[in-house]
Amino acid sequence: MEQEQRVLMLLLDTPQFPATFFGAIKIGAVPIPTNTVMQPADYEYFLNDSRAIVAVVSGECDSPRPSQPRRNDHVQERRKP
């Protein structure tokens, strides 16, 4: 990550929230915390509007397909087209 790039945060109230928030600030990134009860379309809007290239998501907030096992906290990076 480079300075001033955005990190979208979809995290529950756990120790990972402040660690991610302040960790992003420490490396010069801009944390974008989001509400964990929004609809998928709202998250898509935040991703596009904020220009976040990384999303940090709590495993409990991930909606796996029935054939997909639930994962723990993970990070996803958006690649530029």
Buried (B, 14 or more C-beta within 10 A) or exposed (E): EEEEBBBBBBBEEEEBBEEBBEBBEEEEBBBBBBEBEEEEEEBEEBBEEBEBBBBBBBEEBBEEEEEEEEEEBEEEEBEEE
